[in-house]
Amino acid sequence: MRYLTLLIKELSTIVKLALTIMTILTDSKKYRDRIYIVKDIILTLSEYGQLNQTSLFSFCGLNITKHKEILDNLEKNEIIQRMEETDGKRTVTIFKVTNKGMNFCHEIIEPYEKLFPRRDTSNSKF
């Protein structure tokens, strides 16, 4: 009887762990429209002042390979500014939001989000 109780307890722990892992995997695959990725980048940079590329992508939950084009586009449109800093033999890319970027966020993205709130994909089948 004692072993059965221990086995049930261990199985319960394994099931809870599996559910936690499934939740993490599901959350990591949530889809964000491009406009909300842009807003997240602008707000993250405004919060921290400036960030290197790795930190920016990490804080925003982005993939460097998949989303680098968005940064390039934001820089091209002067929404963010890219600076190169040399640290010994390394070159570190630093980003910061411009005034134009902050205005774009307040005047365009925030009203857009009021009209079209972010989708809640946690309960969605698609």
Beta strands, then each sheet from edge to edge (+ up, - down):
strand 1: 51-52
strand 2: 80-87
strand 3: 90-97
sheet 1: 1+ 3- 2+
end
